[in-house]
Amino acid sequence: MSLAAQKKIIILFVLIAAGVFFYGSISGCSYAEPEESVSVEEQMIPTANFVSTFTIPMPDAPGLLTESNDRAFIDYSNKHDGYITVKFLENTDRRLMVMITTPDGDEYIYDLSPEKNEVFPLTSGDGRYKISIHEHVTDNVFLDIMLIEIDVELSNEFVPFIRPNQYVYYSENSPVTKKAVELSNRHDNFIDTVEAVFNYVVESVSYDFDLARTVTFGYKPDLDEVLDQGSGICFDIAALTVAMLRSRGIPSKLVFGNYYGSDLDYPYHAWVTVFSEEDVRIGEHIFFKAGTWNILDPTVAIILCLSETDTATSDGVTYNAKYYY
């Protein structure tokens, strides 16, 4: 791995570890503890006539298009659906990483667990992606395990954002999914389900300032645990919201970037965007514009003790997005 690439890995890890707890100086509020199917088409987009029961799209590794060596295995059979799977074949205590370089040259860096098939999204549209696997040796030295390049033509722009992946993990029978089903079964359209999920997360989850102060490199949310404990940092809160929406067939993105608010200097942050086909309003303050991805920020709503929060469009002023998952 080049010195420049190593430096980018280190910088990104520092940003993720430092940025997820940017609200540590703000006084938060605490909440009490809360109280035959239709198949989804691969070309899924949100619709106003939302169906509350359906087959949840789940990733797999069919082995049709693969690259491997004696240490690692990459399955890109589902590249048109916006994801790959990676498995490191050996047990090791060394840190493993996956780097995905997008067609635009952006680098997404993930930890990889040994002997476990993990799902990584291809979130930057059509084009040529580079996927590499690295093993930490010592200090800032990483051993290159594998590098492949694949040409990707997505089925549509939504497919990377309708399935679980490493950062937004849920299963068909997980508590997160069951809660989302419970919430969506009370409604029969897209926007009411979005509103129900958002308000549930805001009213049922508190911001964990202790975790924010102690979070370490490589942190990944356990969303069922976040749901059970009712607390988390912005990463947890945004990923939980996205998982619940995706499990109901609503394309949504987990977004990392810089947030600007009163008395804050563009701290690193995680939030949610949801695609809407129509102009709709969620509660009093949130407005979704048709034909675009719209911002939801449950963390800000939680910390400011709001059931609904005023958000801005992604104009690079209030929210400056950098990475999508």
LOTIVEX-646440 format. One record per residue (C-alpha): residue number from 1; residue in three letters; x negated, y, z negated. Coordinates in nm, 3 decimals, always signed. Example, Ala and Ser with C-alpha at 12.3 -4.5 7.8 and 13.67 -1.06 7.14 Angstrom:
<pts>
<pt num="1" residuo="ala" u="-1.230" v="-0.450" w="-0.780"/>
<pt num="2" residuo="ser" u="-1.367" v="-0.106" w="-0.714"/>
</pts>
This chain:
<pts>
<pt num="1" residuo="met" u="+0.000" v="+0.000" w="+0.000"/>
<pt num="2" residuo="ser" u="-0.137" v="+0.346" w="+0.086"/>
<pt num="3" residuo="leu" u="-0.235" v="+0.593" w="-0.187"/>
<pt num="4" residuo="ala" u="+0.041" v="+0.827" w="-0.068"/>
<pt num="5" residuo="ala" u="+0.301" v="+0.552" w="-0.097"/>
<pt num="6" residuo="gln" u="+0.175" v="+0.463" w="-0.446"/>
<pt num="7" residuo="lys" u="+0.207" v="+0.826" w="-0.553"/>
<pt num="8" residuo="lys" u="+0.562" v="+0.843" w="-0.417"/>
<pt num="9" residuo="ile" u="+0.655" v="+0.531" w="-0.616"/>
<pt num="10" residuo="ile" u="+0.515" v="+0.680" w="-0.936"/>
<pt num="11" residuo="ile" u="+0.687" v="+1.016" w="-0.878"/>
<pt num="12" residuo="leu" u="+1.021" v="+0.853" w="-0.805"/>
<pt num="13" residuo="phe" u="+1.002" v="+0.639" w="-1.118"/>
<pt num="14" residuo="val" u="+0.926" v="+0.948" w="-1.325"/>
<pt num="15" residuo="leu" u="+1.222" v="+1.132" w="-1.173"/>
<pt num="16" residuo="ile" u="+1.462" v="+0.848" w="-1.237"/>
<pt num="17" residuo="ala" u="+1.345" v="+0.793" w="-1.593"/>
<pt num="18" residuo="ala" u="+1.337" v="+1.163" w="-1.680"/>
<pt num="19" residuo="gly" u="+1.638" v="+1.274" w="-1.485"/>
<pt num="20" residuo="val" u="+1.901" v="+1.040" w="-1.618"/>
<pt num="21" residuo="phe" u="+1.894" v="+1.213" w="-1.956"/>
<pt num="22" residuo="phe" u="+1.899" v="+1.579" w="-1.848"/>
<pt num="23" residuo="tyr" u="+2.202" v="+1.650" w="-2.064"/>
<pt num="24" residuo="gly" u="+2.012" v="+1.582" w="-2.387"/>
<pt num="25" residuo="ser" u="+2.020" v="+1.948" w="-2.493"/>
<pt num="26" residuo="ile" u="+2.396" v="+1.986" w="-2.445"/>
<pt num="27" residuo="ser" u="+2.641" v="+1.914" w="-2.722"/>
<pt num="28" residuo="gly" u="+2.872" v="+1.637" w="-2.608"/>
<pt num="29" residuo="cys" u="+3.208" v="+1.522" w="-2.732"/>
<pt num="30" residuo="ser" u="+3.299" v="+1.177" w="-2.859"/>
<pt num="31" residuo="tyr" u="+3.608" v="+0.981" w="-2.763"/>
<pt num="32" residuo="ala" u="+3.787" v="+0.711" w="-2.958"/>
<pt num="33" residuo="glu" u="+3.795" v="+0.357" w="-2.814"/>
<pt num="34" residuo="pro" u="+4.064" v="+0.332" w="-2.543"/>
<pt num="35" residuo="glu" u="+4.315" v="+0.135" w="-2.563"/>
<pt num="36" residuo="glu" u="+4.978" v="-1.384" w="-0.157"/>
<pt num="37" residuo="ser" u="+4.674" v="-1.140" w="-0.125"/>
<pt num="38" residuo="val" u="+4.585" v="-0.935" w="+0.185"/>
<pt num="39" residuo="ser" u="+4.230" v="-0.982" w="+0.319"/>
<pt num="40" residuo="val" u="+4.010" v="-0.676" w="+0.359"/>
<pt num="41" residuo="glu" u="+3.888" v="-0.618" w="+0.711"/>
<pt num="42" residuo="glu" u="+3.517" v="-0.578" w="+0.767"/>
<pt num="43" residuo="gln" u="+3.590" v="-0.245" w="+0.939"/>
<pt num="44" residuo="met" u="+3.737" v="-0.113" w="+0.616"/>
<pt num="45" residuo="ile" u="+3.817" v="+0.253" w="+0.565"/>
<pt num="46" residuo="pro" u="+4.036" v="+0.406" w="+0.297"/>
<pt num="47" residuo="thr" u="+4.403" v="+0.448" w="+0.378"/>
<pt num="48" residuo="ala" u="+4.688" v="+0.641" w="+0.219"/>
<pt num="49" residuo="asn" u="+4.894" v="+0.319" w="+0.220"/>
<pt num="50" residuo="phe" u="+4.660" v="+0.151" w="-0.024"/>
<pt num="51" residuo="val" u="+4.712" v="-0.218" w="-0.096"/>
<pt num="52" residuo="ser" u="+4.644" v="-0.309" w="-0.458"/>
<pt num="53" residuo="thr" u="+4.572" v="-0.680" w="-0.406"/>
<pt num="54" residuo="phe" u="+4.320" v="-0.806" w="-0.155"/>
<pt num="55" residuo="thr" u="+4.006" v="-1.012" w="-0.115"/>
<pt num="56" residuo="ile" u="+3.710" v="-0.821" w="-0.256"/>
<pt num="57" residuo="pro" u="+3.417" v="-0.800" w="-0.010"/>
<pt num="58" residuo="met" u="+3.121" v="-0.974" w="-0.168"/>
<pt num="59" residuo="pro" u="+2.763" v="-1.002" w="-0.039"/>
<pt num="60" residuo="asp" u="+2.608" v="-1.332" w="+0.059"/>
<pt num="61" residuo="ala" u="+2.288" v="-1.470" w="+0.213"/>
<pt num="62" residuo="pro" u="+2.384" v="-1.704" w="+0.499"/>
<pt num="63" residuo="gly" u="+2.027" v="-1.746" w="+0.626"/>
<pt num="64" residuo="leu" u="+2.098" v="-1.659" w="+0.989"/>
<pt num="65" residuo="leu" u="+1.833" v="-1.386" w="+1.014"/>
<pt num="66" residuo="thr" u="+1.542" v="-1.424" w="+0.771"/>
<pt num="67" residuo="glu" u="+1.174" v="-1.361" w="+0.712"/>
<pt num="68" residuo="ser" u="+0.975" v="-1.543" w="+0.447"/>
<pt num="69" residuo="asn" u="+0.637" v="-1.654" w="+0.325"/>
<pt num="70" residuo="asp" u="+0.528" v="-1.876" w="+0.037"/>
<pt num="71" residuo="arg" u="+0.610" v="-1.601" w="-0.218"/>
<pt num="72" residuo="ala" u="+0.920" v="-1.413" w="-0.100"/>
<pt num="73" residuo="phe" u="+1.233" v="-1.440" w="+0.114"/>
<pt num="74" residuo="ile" u="+1.432" v="-1.166" w="+0.289"/>
<pt num="75" residuo="asp" u="+1.775" v="-1.236" w="+0.441"/>
<pt num="76" residuo="tyr" u="+1.898" v="-0.962" w="+0.675"/>
<pt num="77" residuo="ser" u="+2.183" v="-1.160" w="+0.832"/>
<pt num="78" residuo="asn" u="+2.431" v="-0.897" w="+0.708"/>
<pt num="79" residuo="lys" u="+2.244" v="-0.589" w="+0.823"/>
<pt num="80" residuo="his" u="+2.550" v="-0.480" w="+1.023"/>
<pt num="81" residuo="asp" u="+2.740" v="-0.475" w="+0.693"/>
<pt num="82" residuo="gly" u="+2.481" v="-0.247" w="+0.539"/>
<pt num="83" residuo="tyr" u="+2.282" v="-0.472" w="+0.309"/>
<pt num="84" residuo="ile" u="+2.000" v="-0.724" w="+0.278"/>
<pt num="85" residuo="thr" u="+1.910" v="-0.975" w="+0.009"/>
<pt num="86" residuo="val" u="+1.560" v="-1.028" w="-0.131"/>
<pt num="87" residuo="lys" u="+1.422" v="-1.307" w="-0.348"/>
<pt num="88" residuo="phe" u="+1.078" v="-1.346" w="-0.504"/>
<pt num="89" residuo="leu" u="+1.019" v="-1.719" w="-0.519"/>
<pt num="90" residuo="glu" u="+0.783" v="-1.742" w="-0.818"/>
<pt num="91" residuo="asn" u="+0.822" v="-1.675" w="-1.186"/>
<pt num="92" residuo="thr" u="+0.597" v="-1.389" w="-1.294"/>
<pt num="93" residuo="asp" u="+0.556" v="-1.134" w="-1.571"/>
<pt num="94" residuo="arg" u="+0.419" v="-0.880" w="-1.326"/>
<pt num="95" residuo="arg" u="+0.635" v="-0.597" w="-1.208"/>
<pt num="96" residuo="leu" u="+0.787" v="-0.651" w="-0.863"/>
<pt num="97" residuo="met" u="+0.918" v="-0.382" w="-0.634"/>
<pt num="98" residuo="val" u="+1.112" v="-0.352" w="-0.312"/>
<pt num="99" residuo="met" u="+1.066" v="-0.047" w="-0.093"/>
<pt num="100" residuo="ile" u="+1.318" v="+0.032" w="+0.182"/>
<pt num="101" residuo="thr" u="+1.209" v="+0.304" w="+0.424"/>
<pt num="102" residuo="thr" u="+1.505" v="+0.450" w="+0.614"/>
<pt num="103" residuo="pro" u="+1.514" v="+0.561" w="+0.978"/>
<pt num="104" residuo="asp" u="+1.467" v="+0.919" w="+0.851"/>
<pt num="105" residuo="gly" u="+1.156" v="+0.823" w="+0.654"/>
<pt num="106" residuo="asp" u="+1.314" v="+0.836" w="+0.306"/>
<pt num="107" residuo="glu" u="+1.181" v="+0.574" w="+0.066"/>
<pt num="108" residuo="tyr" u="+1.410" v="+0.384" w="-0.171"/>
<pt num="109" residuo="ile" u="+1.223" v="+0.197" w="-0.444"/>
<pt num="110" residuo="tyr" u="+1.374" v="-0.078" w="-0.657"/>
<pt num="111" residuo="asp" u="+1.258" v="-0.321" w="-0.922"/>
<pt num="112" residuo="leu" u="+1.295" v="-0.687" w="-0.825"/>
<pt num="113" residuo="ser" u="+1.359" v="-0.970" w="-1.070"/>
<pt num="114" residuo="pro" u="+1.166" v="-1.293" w="-1.002"/>
<pt num="115" residuo="glu" u="+1.351" v="-1.602" w="-0.882"/>
<pt num="116" residuo="lys" u="+1.675" v="-1.409" w="-0.836"/>
<pt num="117" residuo="asn" u="+1.851" v="-1.320" w="-0.511"/>
<pt num="118" residuo="glu" u="+1.923" v="-0.946" w="-0.525"/>
<pt num="119" residuo="val" u="+2.128" v="-0.720" w="-0.298"/>
<pt num="120" residuo="phe" u="+1.993" v="-0.392" w="-0.162"/>
<pt num="121" residuo="pro" u="+2.196" v="-0.150" w="+0.052"/>
<pt num="122" residuo="leu" u="+2.100" v="+0.009" w="+0.383"/>
<pt num="123" residuo="thr" u="+2.250" v="+0.350" w="+0.322"/>
<pt num="124" residuo="ser" u="+2.112" v="+0.579" w="+0.591"/>
<pt num="125" residuo="gly" u="+2.309" v="+0.473" w="+0.896"/>
<pt num="126" residuo="asp" u="+2.186" v="+0.317" w="+1.218"/>
<pt num="127" residuo="gly" u="+1.819" v="+0.287" w="+1.308"/>
<pt num="128" residuo="arg" u="+1.499" v="+0.108" w="+1.217"/>
<pt num="129" residuo="tyr" u="+1.439" v="+0.017" w="+0.852"/>
<pt num="130" residuo="lys" u="+1.118" v="-0.106" w="+0.690"/>
<pt num="131" residuo="ile" u="+1.151" v="-0.345" w="+0.396"/>
<pt num="132" residuo="ser" u="+0.846" v="-0.426" w="+0.188"/>
<pt num="133" residuo="ile" u="+0.784" v="-0.625" w="-0.133"/>
<pt num="134" residuo="his" u="+0.504" v="-0.536" w="-0.376"/>
<pt num="135" residuo="glu" u="+0.357" v="-0.684" w="-0.693"/>
<pt num="136" residuo="his" u="+0.197" v="-0.468" w="-0.961"/>
<pt num="137" residuo="val" u="-0.160" v="-0.575" w="-1.034"/>
<pt num="138" residuo="thr" u="-0.310" v="-0.308" w="-1.260"/>
<pt num="139" residuo="asp" u="-0.280" v="+0.065" w="-1.322"/>
<pt num="140" residuo="asn" u="-0.152" v="+0.212" w="-0.993"/>
<pt num="141" residuo="val" u="-0.255" v="-0.087" w="-0.779"/>
<pt num="142" residuo="phe" u="+0.013" v="-0.292" w="-0.603"/>
<pt num="143" residuo="leu" u="-0.035" v="-0.605" w="-0.398"/>
<pt num="144" residuo="asp" u="+0.154" v="-0.618" w="-0.068"/>
<pt num="145" residuo="ile" u="+0.364" v="-0.937" w="-0.053"/>
<pt num="146" residuo="met" u="+0.568" v="-0.888" w="+0.263"/>
<pt num="147" residuo="leu" u="+0.666" v="-0.624" w="+0.519"/>
<pt num="148" residuo="ile" u="+0.935" v="-0.650" w="+0.786"/>
<pt num="149" residuo="glu" u="+1.109" v="-0.403" w="+1.017"/>
<pt num="150" residuo="ile" u="+1.469" v="-0.445" w="+1.131"/>
<pt num="151" residuo="asp" u="+1.693" v="-0.256" w="+1.371"/>
<pt num="152" residuo="val" u="+2.031" v="-0.182" w="+1.215"/>
<pt num="153" residuo="glu" u="+2.362" v="-0.096" w="+1.381"/>
<pt num="154" residuo="leu" u="+2.629" v="-0.072" w="+1.114"/>
<pt num="155" residuo="ser" u="+2.984" v="-0.194" w="+1.172"/>
<pt num="156" residuo="asn" u="+3.089" v="+0.152" w="+1.051"/>
<pt num="157" residuo="glu" u="+2.962" v="+0.419" w="+0.811"/>
<pt num="158" residuo="phe" u="+3.155" v="+0.275" w="+0.515"/>
<pt num="159" residuo="val" u="+3.021" v="-0.081" w="+0.498"/>
<pt num="160" residuo="pro" u="+2.715" v="-0.006" w="+0.279"/>
<pt num="161" residuo="phe" u="+2.950" v="+0.143" w="+0.021"/>
<pt num="162" residuo="ile" u="+3.222" v="-0.122" w="-0.022"/>
<pt num="163" residuo="arg" u="+3.024" v="-0.406" w="-0.184"/>
<pt num="164" residuo="pro" u="+2.823" v="-0.460" w="-0.502"/>
<pt num="165" residuo="asn" u="+2.448" v="-0.410" w="-0.496"/>
<pt num="166" residuo="gln" u="+2.167" v="-0.405" w="-0.753"/>
<pt num="167" residuo="tyr" u="+2.264" v="-0.064" w="-0.894"/>
<pt num="168" residuo="val" u="+2.641" v="-0.110" w="-0.863"/>
<pt num="169" residuo="tyr" u="+2.687" v="-0.469" w="-0.968"/>
<pt num="170" residuo="tyr" u="+3.021" v="-0.639" w="-1.030"/>
<pt num="171" residuo="ser" u="+3.175" v="-0.974" w="-0.944"/>
<pt num="172" residuo="glu" u="+3.522" v="-1.080" w="-0.842"/>
<pt num="173" residuo="asn" u="+3.601" v="-1.184" w="-1.200"/>
<pt num="174" residuo="ser" u="+3.398" v="-0.935" w="-1.403"/>
<pt num="175" residuo="pro" u="+3.567" v="-0.720" w="-1.671"/>
<pt num="176" residuo="val" u="+3.496" v="-0.411" w="-1.460"/>
<pt num="177" residuo="thr" u="+3.691" v="-0.558" w="-1.169"/>
<pt num="178" residuo="lys" u="+3.977" v="-0.674" w="-1.392"/>
<pt num="179" residuo="lys" u="+4.012" v="-0.326" w="-1.542"/>
<pt num="180" residuo="ala" u="+4.014" v="-0.171" w="-1.194"/>
<pt num="181" residuo="val" u="+4.286" v="-0.415" w="-1.086"/>
<pt num="182" residuo="glu" u="+4.488" v="-0.326" w="-1.395"/>
<pt num="183" residuo="leu" u="+4.461" v="+0.045" w="-1.319"/>
<pt num="184" residuo="ser" u="+4.533" v="+0.015" w="-0.946"/>
<pt num="185" residuo="asn" u="+4.834" v="-0.213" w="-0.995"/>
<pt num="186" residuo="arg" u="+5.013" v="+0.081" w="-1.148"/>
<pt num="187" residuo="his" u="+4.984" v="+0.272" w="-0.820"/>
<pt num="188" residuo="asp" u="+5.049" v="+0.212" w="-0.452"/>
<pt num="189" residuo="asn" u="+4.819" v="+0.461" w="-0.281"/>
<pt num="190" residuo="phe" u="+4.456" v="+0.557" w="-0.249"/>
<pt num="191" residuo="ile" u="+4.446" v="+0.890" w="-0.429"/>
<pt num="192" residuo="asp" u="+4.648" v="+0.778" w="-0.732"/>
<pt num="193" residuo="thr" u="+4.406" v="+0.489" w="-0.778"/>
<pt num="194" residuo="val" u="+4.106" v="+0.724" w="-0.754"/>
<pt num="195" residuo="glu" u="+4.265" v="+0.951" w="-1.012"/>
<pt num="196" residuo="ala" u="+4.349" v="+0.660" w="-1.243"/>
<pt num="197" residuo="val" u="+3.994" v="+0.523" w="-1.233"/>
<pt num="198" residuo="phe" u="+3.833" v="+0.864" w="-1.278"/>
<pt num="199" residuo="asn" u="+4.053" v="+0.962" w="-1.572"/>
<pt num="200" residuo="tyr" u="+4.006" v="+0.621" w="-1.734"/>
<pt num="201" residuo="val" u="+3.626" v="+0.651" w="-1.721"/>
<pt num="202" residuo="val" u="+3.632" v="+1.010" w="-1.849"/>
<pt num="203" residuo="glu" u="+3.867" v="+0.929" w="-2.136"/>
<pt num="204" residuo="ser" u="+3.712" v="+0.593" w="-2.233"/>
<pt num="205" residuo="val" u="+3.337" v="+0.642" w="-2.203"/>
<pt num="206" residuo="ser" u="+3.113" v="+0.876" w="-2.403"/>
<pt num="207" residuo="tyr" u="+2.768" v="+1.005" w="-2.313"/>
<pt num="208" residuo="asp" u="+2.491" v="+0.812" w="-2.494"/>
<pt num="209" residuo="phe" u="+2.235" v="+1.074" w="-2.597"/>
<pt num="210" residuo="asp" u="+2.026" v="+0.817" w="-2.787"/>
<pt num="211" residuo="leu" u="+1.989" v="+0.600" w="-2.477"/>
<pt num="212" residuo="ala" u="+1.909" v="+0.910" w="-2.272"/>
<pt num="213" residuo="arg" u="+1.615" v="+0.988" w="-2.501"/>
<pt num="214" residuo="thr" u="+1.478" v="+0.633" w="-2.496"/>
<pt num="215" residuo="val" u="+1.556" v="+0.504" w="-2.145"/>
<pt num="216" residuo="thr" u="+1.256" v="+0.340" w="-1.976"/>
<pt num="217" residuo="phe" u="+1.131" v="+0.282" w="-1.624"/>
<pt num="218" residuo="gly" u="+1.328" v="+0.025" w="-1.429"/>
<pt num="219" residuo="tyr" u="+1.652" v="+0.083" w="-1.617"/>
<pt num="220" residuo="lys" u="+1.959" v="-0.063" w="-1.444"/>
<pt num="221" residuo="pro" u="+2.317" v="-0.047" w="-1.574"/>
<pt num="222" residuo="asp" u="+2.498" v="-0.352" w="-1.707"/>
<pt num="223" residuo="leu" u="+2.842" v="-0.227" w="-1.609"/>
<pt num="224" residuo="asp" u="+3.042" v="-0.483" w="-1.804"/>
<pt num="225" residuo="glu" u="+2.844" v="-0.383" w="-2.113"/>
<pt num="226" residuo="val" u="+2.903" v="-0.012" w="-2.043"/>
<pt num="227" residuo="leu" u="+3.275" v="-0.084" w="-2.015"/>
<pt num="228" residuo="asp" u="+3.274" v="-0.287" w="-2.337"/>
<pt num="229" residuo="gln" u="+3.069" v="-0.042" w="-2.543"/>
<pt num="230" residuo="gly" u="+3.235" v="+0.267" w="-2.397"/>
<pt num="231" residuo="ser" u="+2.913" v="+0.465" w="-2.361"/>
<pt num="232" residuo="gly" u="+2.627" v="+0.529" w="-2.121"/>
<pt num="233" residuo="ile" u="+2.408" v="+0.782" w="-1.944"/>
<pt num="234" residuo="cys" u="+2.496" v="+0.948" w="-1.613"/>
<pt num="235" residuo="phe" u="+2.358" v="+0.649" w="-1.419"/>
<pt num="236" residuo="asp" u="+2.587" v="+0.411" w="-1.611"/>
<pt num="237" residuo="ile" u="+2.893" v="+0.636" w="-1.588"/>
<pt num="238" residuo="ala" u="+2.865" v="+0.705" w="-1.217"/>
<pt num="239" residuo="ala" u="+2.787" v="+0.341" w="-1.131"/>
<pt num="240" residuo="leu" u="+3.084" v="+0.221" w="-1.338"/>
<pt num="241" residuo="thr" u="+3.316" v="+0.458" w="-1.151"/>
<pt num="242" residuo="val" u="+3.180" v="+0.346" w="-0.814"/>
<pt num="243" residuo="ala" u="+3.212" v="-0.024" w="-0.904"/>
<pt num="244" residuo="met" u="+3.575" v="+0.015" w="-1.004"/>
<pt num="245" residuo="leu" u="+3.659" v="+0.205" w="-0.686"/>
<pt num="246" residuo="arg" u="+3.476" v="-0.036" w="-0.456"/>
<pt num="247" residuo="ser" u="+3.638" v="-0.335" w="-0.620"/>
<pt num="248" residuo="arg" u="+3.972" v="-0.187" w="-0.509"/>
<pt num="249" residuo="gly" u="+3.859" v="-0.135" w="-0.150"/>
<pt num="250" residuo="ile" u="+3.777" v="+0.236" w="-0.177"/>
<pt num="251" residuo="pro" u="+3.444" v="+0.333" w="-0.015"/>
<pt num="252" residuo="ser" u="+3.236" v="+0.527" w="-0.266"/>
<pt num="253" residuo="lys" u="+2.873" v="+0.620" w="-0.317"/>
<pt num="254" residuo="leu" u="+2.649" v="+0.633" w="-0.620"/>
<pt num="255" residuo="val" u="+2.446" v="+0.949" w="-0.559"/>
<pt num="256" residuo="phe" u="+2.122" v="+1.068" w="-0.717"/>
<pt num="257" residuo="gly" u="+1.999" v="+1.422" w="-0.678"/>
<pt num="258" residuo="asn" u="+1.978" v="+1.762" w="-0.844"/>
<pt num="259" residuo="tyr" u="+2.267" v="+1.924" w="-1.024"/>
<pt num="260" residuo="tyr" u="+2.293" v="+2.296" w="-1.091"/>
<pt num="261" residuo="gly" u="+2.518" v="+2.424" w="-1.369"/>
<pt num="262" residuo="ser" u="+2.520" v="+2.705" w="-1.618"/>
<pt num="263" residuo="asp" u="+2.188" v="+2.720" w="-1.809"/>
<pt num="264" residuo="leu" u="+2.055" v="+2.416" w="-1.621"/>
<pt num="265" residuo="asp" u="+1.763" v="+2.425" w="-1.379"/>
<pt num="266" residuo="tyr" u="+1.852" v="+2.164" w="-1.119"/>
<pt num="267" residuo="pro" u="+1.802" v="+1.854" w="-1.339"/>
<pt num="268" residuo="tyr" u="+1.803" v="+1.509" w="-1.184"/>
<pt num="269" residuo="his" u="+2.147" v="+1.353" w="-1.210"/>
<pt num="270" residuo="ala" u="+2.382" v="+1.079" w="-1.087"/>
<pt num="271" residuo="trp" u="+2.735" v="+1.136" w="-0.959"/>
<pt num="272" residuo="val" u="+2.995" v="+0.984" w="-0.725"/>
<pt num="273" residuo="thr" u="+3.128" v="+1.066" w="-0.379"/>
<pt num="274" residuo="val" u="+3.448" v="+0.925" w="-0.230"/>
<pt num="275" residuo="phe" u="+3.568" v="+0.940" w="+0.130"/>
<pt num="276" residuo="ser" u="+3.917" v="+1.071" w="+0.191"/>
<pt num="277" residuo="glu" u="+4.120" v="+1.063" w="+0.512"/>
<pt num="278" residuo="glu" u="+4.348" v="+1.346" w="+0.400"/>
<pt num="279" residuo="asp" u="+4.351" v="+1.669" w="+0.204"/>
<pt num="280" residuo="val" u="+4.458" v="+1.568" w="-0.146"/>
<pt num="281" residuo="arg" u="+4.430" v="+1.699" w="-0.500"/>
<pt num="282" residuo="ile" u="+4.333" v="+1.504" w="-0.811"/>
<pt num="283" residuo="gly" u="+4.493" v="+1.670" w="-1.108"/>
<pt num="284" residuo="glu" u="+4.452" v="+2.044" w="-1.137"/>
<pt num="285" residuo="his" u="+4.089" v="+2.103" w="-1.046"/>
<pt num="286" residuo="ile" u="+3.959" v="+1.844" w="-0.799"/>
<pt num="287" residuo="phe" u="+4.037" v="+1.882" w="-0.429"/>
<pt num="288" residuo="phe" u="+3.944" v="+1.623" w="-0.166"/>
<pt num="289" residuo="lys" u="+3.890" v="+1.749" w="+0.187"/>
<pt num="290" residuo="ala" u="+3.999" v="+1.522" w="+0.472"/>
<pt num="291" residuo="gly" u="+3.742" v="+1.340" w="+0.683"/>
<pt num="292" residuo="thr" u="+3.446" v="+1.380" w="+0.447"/>
<pt num="293" residuo="trp" u="+3.279" v="+1.247" w="+0.133"/>
<pt num="294" residuo="asn" u="+3.401" v="+1.433" w="-0.175"/>
<pt num="295" residuo="ile" u="+3.230" v="+1.474" w="-0.513"/>
<pt num="296" residuo="leu" u="+3.348" v="+1.327" w="-0.842"/>
<pt num="297" residuo="asp" u="+3.131" v="+1.385" w="-1.149"/>
<pt num="298" residuo="pro" u="+3.267" v="+1.191" w="-1.446"/>
<pt num="299" residuo="thr" u="+2.958" v="+1.265" w="-1.660"/>
<pt num="300" residuo="val" u="+3.011" v="+1.640" w="-1.650"/>
<pt num="301" residuo="ala" u="+3.378" v="+1.588" w="-1.727"/>
<pt num="302" residuo="ile" u="+3.291" v="+1.368" w="-2.026"/>
<pt num="303" residuo="ile" u="+3.033" v="+1.605" w="-2.172"/>
<pt num="304" residuo="leu" u="+3.255" v="+1.910" w="-2.126"/>
<pt num="305" residuo="cys" u="+3.547" v="+1.720" w="-2.283"/>
<pt num="306" residuo="leu" u="+3.759" v="+1.753" w="-1.969"/>
<pt num="307" residuo="ser" u="+4.003" v="+1.501" w="-1.829"/>
<pt num="308" residuo="glu" u="+3.951" v="+1.673" w="-1.495"/>
<pt num="309" residuo="thr" u="+3.650" v="+1.873" w="-1.384"/>
<pt num="310" residuo="asp" u="+3.599" v="+2.145" w="-1.130"/>
<pt num="311" residuo="thr" u="+3.363" v="+2.021" w="-0.859"/>
<pt num="312" residuo="ala" u="+3.203" v="+2.177" w="-0.556"/>
<pt num="313" residuo="thr" u="+3.162" v="+2.045" w="-0.205"/>
<pt num="314" residuo="ser" u="+2.822" v="+1.900" w="-0.124"/>
<pt num="315" residuo="asp" u="+2.682" v="+2.231" w="-0.002"/>
<pt num="316" residuo="gly" u="+2.338" v="+2.187" w="-0.159"/>
<pt num="317" residuo="val" u="+2.404" v="+2.456" w="-0.418"/>
<pt num="318" residuo="thr" u="+2.585" v="+2.283" w="-0.702"/>
<pt num="319" residuo="tyr" u="+2.496" v="+1.927" w="-0.597"/>
<pt num="320" residuo="asn" u="+2.185" v="+1.853" w="-0.392"/>
<pt num="321" residuo="ala" u="+2.199" v="+1.484" w="-0.297"/>
<pt num="322" residuo="lys" u="+1.876" v="+1.289" w="-0.241"/>
<pt num="323" residuo="tyr" u="+1.956" v="+0.918" w="-0.262"/>
<pt num="324" residuo="tyr" u="+2.268" v="+0.708" w="-0.198"/>
<pt num="325" residuo="tyr" u="+2.339" v="+0.359" w="-0.333"/>
</pts>
